[in-house]
Amino acid sequence: MAFIIAIHPDDYTAAGKPPGSDASSGRWSQHLEERGHKVKWVDVRRADSLEQVKGCHGFMWRWAHFGGMGRIARRLLPVIENELKIPVYPDQHTCWHYDDKIAQAYLFKALDIATPATWIWFDRSQAETWASQAKYPLVLKLAIGAGSFNVRLVRDAQEARLWIERLFSHRIENLAEDQFAKLSLYRRLRRSAGIMLKGRPPSFGDSGFEFNTGYVLFQEFLAGNIYDTRVTVIGNRAFAYRRFNRPADFRASGSGLVDYDPAKIDEGFIRLAFSAAKKLRAQSCAIDGLYRGKECVLGEVSYTYISAYVNSCPGHWDLDGDPQTGQLTWVSGSMWPEEAQVADFIAKVRRECTGDGTPGQLQSSTSLPPKCE
């Protein structure tokens, strides 16, 4: 049974890295075609994005947190999934909270997922009152950011009030103190020069990132963690490795200091990741695991990740049964995550196309995707 799967191409490979090393669309296409399916390349930035995916049995797009992609994904993907009734990867359960630490904090609390204590304030006066009597150090985070970007340690109430003032009085892109000062001065000078020379203020390019203002997010600092444990769950598979902190820093994400030894992985983080994925109803997710004393807690979650790190794992754990009590079986051998993603996605498309009674199938025959051939 062959399907037509629409794919918007992605490639987020950093400068100096092998071409395509941080891209999923090419490997998706390869695995789909190897299974006998047809790939239709589409461009979601065009005005006819909906027309492009109509007639397809599924749509896949690994959208990222930069380049303004979130503006498109958060508006387009729900329509394709919920109104056109076309299965998508990632679906809304998987990605609606991506790169939004505020949404994730609420979601984790509602789903009873163990995390560091988190305080989010949308009122400056209340935030300042709380900060004056809070226990320090605390971790300050912006809602957006990856690789430890927009995460910093706040050591006392005076520093906390400084950032509260900035976040409620300005629109800022990041938490770099020196860059904040330089950017503010640069903007003021450029605005003044533009008014004097042209009679109007200059325009600024779109970085693709949202500005942050009108809120502040503090999180409990968990001392003693010299590394975090990144566990990536795809269906019933879990890939894991440890990331050590940067020198003289408390942050591990983005450090590049990675240990892939499966014998060093705490099984508690594997089960925490499977449990979180089940509660989130995520097709795939990667968690950052930390210790609170001896308890395994989840720092953040992301539906997308650098595939090469997952592929570098010497194997993965398969789960049979409940995340907390089920059997974990080690499967040796590296695997590209896109292979697992395609296998699970095609199974989902087949269920929704054939209507065989499996949970998740479309209930109305009038809303089924085009006839499968």
N, C-alpha and C positions, 0 to 999 in steps of 0.2 A: 504494500500500500504506500504509494508515493505522495508526498506533500510538497507544497510550495511555501517556502519560508522566506519572508522578507527580512533583510538585514541592513541596518545603517552601519557603515564602516566606522571603526574606531582605531586609533593608534596614539597612545599617550607616552611613547617611549622617550625617555629623557635624553638630552644631548650626550653623546659619547657612548651610548649603549647600542648594542646590535639592533639594526632596523627590525621593527615588528616585535621586539622582545616584550613590550607592554601593549599588546593588541590581542583582542579576542576574535574579532570578526573573521579574520583569515582562517583561524583554526576551526571556528564554527562551520564556515563554508566547507572546509576540507572534510570534516566529519559528517556533515549532512550529505554531501555528494557521495562519500564512500558508502553511506547507507541507502543510496538510491533516491535521495530527495533533491528537489530543485531549489536553487537559491535565486532570489530576486533582490538585487541591490537597490536601495532606496535612499533618498535624501530628505530627512525630516525638516531641514531648514527651508525647503521650498514651500510655496503657497499651496501646492496640491498634495501635501503630505498624506492626507486621508485617502485621496484617490489612489495614491501609489500602493497602499497596503490592502485596499479592497480586492477581494478575490484570492488573497493569500490565506493559508491555513494557520500561520503563526507569524509573529514579529519579534525580532531580537535586536536589542540595542544596549550596549554597555556604555551608558552615559556617565559622565564624570562630574566632579564638583567644581570644575573651572570652565572658562570659555562660555559662560552663560547657558550651558546645556540644561541645567536644572530648570530654567525658565520654560524651556520647551517640554522637557520630560514630564514635569508635574502637571502640565496642561493637556498634553497629547496622549500620554500612555493610558490614563484612566478612560478616555473616550474610546480608544481602540479596544481596550479590554472589556469595558462595561457596556458600551453602546453598540460597537460593531461586533461584539462577541467573538473577537479574534484573540486566542491565547497569546500572551506576551511574556518575554523574558527581559528584564525582571517584571514580575507582576506587582500589584500595589501592596500586597502584604509584605513583599520583599523589600521594596524600595521607597515607599512614601516618606519614610523618616530618614532617608539617607542624607548625610552631611547636615543634620539638624540635631544638635545635642540637646536642645530644649525639648523637642518632640520626643527624643529617645528617653530622656529622663522621666517624662510623664508616662511613657509607654512601659518602661521597665518597672516602674512603681505599680502601675495598674496590673501588670502580669506577674507580679511578685518574683521578679528576677533579681538575684542578689547583686547589688552594685555599691560603690562608695556613696555615702550620704551626700545629697545634692540639694543646694538651696538656689532657687531662681526667684529674682525680684523684678517686678515691673514698675515699682514705685520707688523713687529715689530716696525719699525720707525714710521709708521703712527699711530700705537696704542699708542706709547709713546707721540707723539705730541698731540694727542687727549686727553690723560690722563692728560697732564699738564694743560689743561684748562677746564676739565670737572667739573661738579657740583657734590659734594659729600654730603652724603655717596652714594655709589653704591653697587649693589649686584653682586658679581663675581660667575659665575657658570662654571663647566665643562660640556661638552656635555653629559656625562653619569652620572648616579647616581639617587637614589631614597631615600625617607624618609629623606629629607634635607641633605643627603650625598652629598658632593661636592658643597655645597652652603655656602658662607660666605659674611660678610659685609666688604667692603673696605671703610675706613674713610677719606683717603686723597690721594693726587697724589703720595706721596712717597711710600705708601703701594701698590698702583696700579702699579707703575713702578717695584716694587719688584716682583709681580706676573707675570707681562709681561715678565720680564727677565727669570723667571723660566719656563714659558710655551713656550718660544721661544728657550731656551737653554738646556732644559732637557725634558725627558719623565717622566711624573708623573702620578700616579694613583689616588691621592686624594689631597684635599686642606688643609689637616691638617698640619700646619706649623711645629710643633714639630716632627710629623711623617716623614715629608719630610726630615728634617735634620738627623734624626736617620737612615732613610732608605738609604740616600746618604752615610753616614759614614759607615753603615753596608756593603753596596755593595762594597765600596772602600776597606775596610778591608778584606772582603771575597775574592774579586778578587785578591788582593795582596797575601793572604795566599794560594789561589789555584795555583797561578803561581809559588810560591816558593816551594810548596810541590809536585805538579804534573806537573809543567812545562806548564800548560794551565789554563785559567780562568775557574771557576766552572759554572755549569749550574744552572738556576733558574727555579723553578716550575712555571707552568702556572696557574695564578690566575683566568683566564677566563675573566678578565676585559681588555679593551683596554687601552693602554697608551695614554696620552694626550700631544700633542706638536704641535707647529706651528700655534696656534690660541689663541685668548682670547675673552671671552664673558662677557660683562658687561650688567647689567639690571637696570632700574630705581628702586630706593628704594621707596616703597609706605609706608610712615609713618602712624601710627595710627591704623594699623590692628593688633588687639590682637588675632585674630583667622582668619582662612580661612574657606571657605565653600566648602566641597567636594561633588560634585554632580555626580552620576554615572548614565549614560543613557544606557539603553538596549532597542532598538527599540523605542517604544513610551512611555516607562516607565522611570521615574526619581526617584532615591533614594538619599536622601541628609542628611548630618549632618555637624555640625561645629566642627573644630579641633582647640583647643586653643594653643597658643604659649607655648613653654617651658619656665620655669622661667628665667627671665632676658635674653631672646632671642627673635629674630624676626621671628623665624621659627616655623611653626606649624606641617608640615608633619612629621609623625613618633613620635609625642609627646605622643600619647596615651591618651590625654586629650580631650575626645569626648563628645559632647552634641547631643542627638538624637531627641530633641524636635522639631517637625515639625513646631510649631507655631513661632519658632525663625528663621526660614529659610526665607531669602529675596527671593521673587518670581523672582526678577531680575536674580538671579543666576540660577534658574531652567530654565528660558527662554534662558539665555546665553548658558547653557549646551546643550539644545535641538538645538539651532541655530548652535553651533559649530559642534555637531554630524552630523547635516544635511549637512553643508558645507564640512566637512571632508568625508562624505559618509561612516561613521563608523558604523559597526555592534554594537559596544559598545564602550563607552569611559568614563573615569572619569576625571573631570576637578577640578583644584584647583582655586577657585574663591576668588578674593581680591577686595577691594575698592580702587579706585583712586578718592579721594574726595567722591562723592556720586555715581560715575559710577562703575558698576560691570565690572571687567575685568578678563580675564583668564590668570593665571600664567603659568600652564603647563597642559599637557593632557597625559593620559596613557590608553592603551586599557585594561590593566589588573590591578587587585586590590585584596585586601584581602577580600574574600567572606564573612567572618564572620561579618565584619563591615556593609556590605550591608544588610545582613540578620538581623542585630540588629535594623535596621530602623523599626519603628512601622507601616510603610506603604509606599506608593509611589504615585507619581503624574502620571496620564495618560494624554497624550496630544492628543487632537483632533483638527487637523488643523495646521496652520502655527505656528512656534515656538514663534513668537513675538505677535501674536494676537489670537492664537487658545485657545480653552477652556482647562483649567487645572482642572482635577478632582482628588480629593484625594481618594485613595483606601486603606482602613485600612487592616492591617495584614502583618506579616513578610513574606519574600519570599527569597529563595536562588537564587542568580543571575544565577546559572547554569540552573535552571528550565526555566527561561526566555530565556537564550541563546539557549537552546535546542529547545524550541518552535519556535523561530525565524529561527534557522538554518535549521530545518526540513522543514519549509515553503519554505525556499530558495532552498533546495535540490529538493523539490517537483516541484517547478516552473521550475527549470532547467532540471528536468528529464522528465516532461510531456510536456513541451513546449506549455503552454496554452496561450502564448501571453503576459504574465505579464512581465514588464520591468525587465531586468536582465537575461532572458532566453538565452540559447545558440542558436545562429542563424543557425548553420549548423547541420543537422541531423547526419552527419558523426562524429561530435565531441561530441554527447550526451553521458552521462554516461551510464553504462550498463543498460539493460532493467529493469525497475522497476517491482517488482512482488508483 
